[in-house]
Amino acid sequence: MARRKMKMRRRSVNFGGMFLVTAVVAMIVLVVLFKSNELRDKKAAYEKREKYLVEQIEEQERRSEEIEEYRKYTQTKQYVEDLAKERLGLVYKDEIILEADN
């Protein structure tokens, strides 16, 4: 009779232990699923930000090229002539200026 009680206790302890292990594993699975969703959301946000930053870099590179072209233009004789005509109204001796009547 004592042996029967021992066997029943072992079985009940085994079922309790199995239930505990199953509960712990289920909790771990739930936590992993929840965190994986958070990571997916973060990944999407980072990809969106990366795309925005790449666009900004490309825009700034284009702007840099435009500035470099303007810098080269400002070092030419043509720039000096255009500036003198526009701001100072200077012209060459043999140049004819036509103005429209308003």
SULPE-V615954 format. One line per field, one symbol per residue. ss: DSSP state (H for helix, E for strand, L for the rest). burial: I if it has 16 or more other C-alpha atoms within 10 Angstrom, else O. Layout:
ss = ???
burial = ???
This chain:
ss = LHHHHHHHHHHHHHHHHHHHHHHHHHHHHHHHHHHHHHHHHHHHHHHHHHHHHHHHHHHHHHHHHHHHHHHHHHLLHHHHHHHHHHHHLLLLLLLLLLLLLL
burial = OOOOOOOOOOOOOOOOOOOOOOOOOOOOOOOOOOOOOOOOOOOOOOOOOOOOOOOOOOOOOOOOOOOOOOOOOOOOOOOOOOOOOOOOOOOOOOOOOOOOOO
